[in-house]
Amino acid sequence: MSIPILPPSSDPNSLQGHLLIAMPGLDDPNFDHSVIYICQHDEASAMGLVLNHPIQGLDFGRMMDELGIESVETDRTRQKIFNGGPVQNDRGFVLHSLDYCLEDITLSLTGSEDINEATGLGLTATRDILVDLSNGKGPRDALIALGYAGWTAGQLEAEIRQNTWLIAPADKAIIFTRDPARMWEMAISSLGISPEHLSGQSGSA
């Protein structure tokens, strides 16, 4: 089943295909030190996935068992499953590299008009991709999240003005890091900022 995500935006004000990095003073446990990939952003709304909040006690192997999907033992079996945000947290999303595509259900997402395997990402929300991942046939890089973060018209822009978020280009080395506990620091450092130099104060979300 397709998900309601728009193609890459040509709007220079759109943050689609970028990372949001939570400022240290963001007082919301859903987004504490979070890094979010913005999947869709226009004047009406925004949607993204939190990439670095693993769900305790849930890995890929256990998730497949709970879904009744047979799987083979691979390096992915112990891969963490993430809390993608507080909205519809019973719904799964797979953010992945473009070496995998299911016709009509995978949407290419990138921050530019140049969509290719070097820069692009896909977002798929079907059981089929989980079956393929469980059999070692899925994409090379994949991050699985339950739920998403959503903003209404103007809400994200207001939070940015309140110094709640920093904005960074999407980097697959950050998104698919094997050490998600360091993702926030990696994302901050990608902007040339030392994390300890950030103020702990920010506007309310």
C-alpha positions as CSV (number, residue, x, y, z in Angstrom):
1,M,0.0,0.0,0.0
2,S,1.3,3.4,-0.9
3,I,1.8,6.1,1.7
4,P,0.8,9.7,1.3
5,I,4.2,11.1,0.5
6,L,4.8,13.6,-2.3
7,P,7.6,13.4,-4.8
8,P,10.8,15.5,-4.1
9,S,9.8,19.1,-3.8
10,S,11.1,21.9,-6.1
11,D,10.0,24.4,-3.4
12,P,13.1,26.0,-2.1
13,N,11.4,26.5,1.3
14,S,10.6,22.8,1.6
15,L,12.7,20.7,4.0
16,Q,11.7,17.5,2.3
17,G,14.7,15.2,2.1
18,H,16.6,17.0,5.0
19,L,17.4,16.0,8.6
20,L,15.9,17.8,11.6
21,I,18.2,17.7,14.6
22,A,16.6,18.4,18.0
23,M,18.2,21.1,20.1
24,P,19.3,19.9,23.6
25,G,16.6,22.0,25.4
26,L,13.7,20.3,23.5
27,D,11.5,19.2,26.4
28,D,9.5,16.4,24.8
29,P,10.5,12.7,25.4
30,N,9.3,11.8,21.9
31,F,12.0,14.0,20.4
32,D,14.8,14.1,23.0
33,H,18.1,14.3,21.1
34,S,16.2,13.1,18.0
35,V,17.3,13.1,14.4
36,I,14.3,13.1,12.0
37,Y,14.3,12.5,8.3
38,I,11.7,14.7,6.7
39,C,9.7,12.6,4.1
40,Q,7.2,15.3,3.1
41,H,6.9,19.0,3.7
42,D,4.7,21.6,2.1
43,E,2.6,24.5,3.1
44,A,-0.2,22.2,4.4
45,S,1.8,19.7,6.6
46,A,5.0,17.9,7.2
47,M,5.8,14.3,8.0
48,G,9.0,12.6,9.1
49,L,10.6,9.6,10.8
50,V,12.6,9.7,14.0
51,L,15.7,7.7,13.2
52,N,17.5,7.2,16.5
53,H,15.0,6.1,19.2
54,P,15.2,2.3,19.3
55,I,12.2,0.4,20.8
56,Q,13.5,-1.4,23.8
57,G,13.2,-5.2,23.5
58,L,12.2,-5.2,19.8
59,D,14.5,-6.3,17.0
60,F,13.9,-7.4,13.5
61,G,13.8,-11.1,14.4
62,R,11.2,-10.6,17.1
63,M,9.1,-8.4,14.9
64,M,9.0,-11.0,12.2
65,D,8.0,-13.6,14.8
66,E,5.2,-11.4,16.0
67,L,4.0,-10.8,12.4
68,G,4.2,-14.5,11.6
69,I,6.8,-14.0,8.9
70,E,9.3,-16.8,8.5
71,S,12.9,-15.5,8.4
72,V,16.4,-16.8,8.0
73,E,19.2,-15.9,10.4
74,T,21.1,-13.0,8.9
75,D,23.0,-10.0,10.1
76,R,19.7,-8.2,10.1
77,T,18.0,-10.4,12.6
78,R,19.2,-8.3,15.6
79,Q,18.7,-5.0,13.8
80,K,16.9,-2.5,16.0
81,I,13.4,-1.3,15.3
82,F,12.8,2.4,15.9
83,N,10.0,4.5,17.3
84,G,9.4,6.7,14.3
85,G,7.2,9.2,16.2
86,P,4.0,9.5,18.2
87,V,1.5,9.3,15.3
88,Q,0.1,5.9,14.2
89,N,2.8,4.0,16.1
90,D,1.3,0.7,15.1
91,R,2.1,1.4,11.5
92,G,5.5,0.4,10.0
93,F,7.7,2.3,7.6
94,V,10.9,1.2,5.9
95,L,13.3,3.9,4.8
96,H,15.8,2.3,2.4
97,S,18.4,2.6,-0.3
98,L,17.1,2.5,-3.9
99,D,18.7,-0.8,-4.8
100,Y,15.2,-2.1,-4.0
101,C,11.9,-1.1,-5.5
102,L,8.4,-2.5,-5.5
103,E,6.4,-1.1,-8.4
104,D,3.8,1.6,-7.5
105,I,4.5,1.3,-3.7
106,T,8.0,2.8,-3.3
107,L,8.4,6.5,-3.5
108,S,11.7,8.2,-4.2
109,L,12.6,10.8,-1.7
110,T,15.6,13.2,-1.9
111,G,16.4,16.8,-1.3
112,S,17.1,17.6,-4.9
113,E,15.6,17.1,-8.4
114,D,18.4,14.6,-9.2
115,I,17.0,11.3,-8.0
116,N,19.5,8.5,-8.3
117,E,21.0,5.6,-6.4
118,A,23.8,7.8,-5.1
119,T,21.6,10.3,-3.4
120,G,18.1,8.9,-3.3
121,L,16.1,7.1,-0.6
122,G,12.9,5.0,-0.8
123,L,10.1,4.8,1.7
124,T,7.9,1.7,1.6
125,A,5.1,0.7,3.9
126,T,4.1,-2.8,2.9
127,R,4.4,-6.3,4.3
128,D,6.2,-7.4,1.1
129,I,9.4,-5.5,1.9
130,L,9.5,-7.1,5.3
131,V,9.2,-10.6,3.7
132,D,12.0,-9.7,1.4
133,L,14.2,-8.4,4.2
134,S,13.5,-11.5,6.2
135,N,14.8,-13.7,3.3
136,G,17.9,-11.5,2.6
137,K,16.4,-10.2,-0.6
138,G,15.6,-6.6,0.5
139,P,17.6,-3.4,0.1
140,R,21.2,-3.2,1.2
141,D,20.4,-0.4,3.7
142,A,17.1,-0.2,5.6
143,L,15.8,1.4,8.7
144,I,12.5,0.2,10.1
145,A,10.3,2.5,12.2
146,L,6.9,2.2,13.8
147,G,4.9,5.5,13.7
148,Y,5.9,8.9,12.4
149,A,6.1,12.5,13.4
150,G,3.6,14.9,11.9
151,W,3.1,18.7,11.8
152,T,0.1,20.8,10.8
153,A,0.3,23.8,8.5
154,G,3.0,26.2,9.8
155,Q,3.8,24.2,12.9
156,L,7.2,23.0,11.9
157,E,8.2,26.5,10.6
158,A,7.2,28.0,14.0
159,E,9.2,25.4,15.9
160,I,12.3,26.2,13.7
161,R,11.8,29.9,14.4
162,Q,11.8,29.1,18.2
163,N,15.2,27.4,17.8
164,T,13.8,24.0,18.5
165,W,15.5,22.3,15.5
166,L,18.6,22.5,13.4
167,I,18.5,21.5,9.7
168,A,21.1,19.4,8.0
169,P,21.4,17.8,4.6
170,A,20.4,14.1,4.6
171,D,23.5,11.8,4.7
172,K,23.0,8.1,4.2
173,A,26.1,7.4,6.4
174,I,24.3,9.1,9.3
175,I,20.8,7.6,8.5
176,F,22.0,4.1,8.3
177,T,24.8,4.2,10.9
178,R,25.3,1.0,12.9
179,D,25.6,3.1,16.0
180,P,22.3,5.0,16.4
181,A,23.3,6.1,19.9
182,R,25.8,8.4,18.2
183,M,23.5,9.6,15.4
184,W,22.6,12.9,17.1
185,E,26.3,13.8,17.6
186,M,27.1,12.7,14.1
187,A,24.3,14.9,12.6
188,I,25.4,17.9,14.7
189,S,29.1,17.4,13.7
190,S,28.1,17.3,10.0
191,L,27.2,21.0,10.4
192,G,30.6,21.8,11.8
193,I,29.2,22.3,15.2
194,S,30.6,20.7,18.4
195,P,27.7,19.3,20.4
196,E,29.0,20.6,23.7
197,H,28.9,24.2,22.3
198,L,25.1,24.1,21.8
199,S,22.9,25.9,24.3
200,G,20.6,23.8,26.3
201,Q,17.9,26.4,25.8
202,S,15.4,26.3,22.9
203,G,11.8,27.3,22.3
204,S,9.0,25.0,23.2
205,A,7.8,22.5,20.6
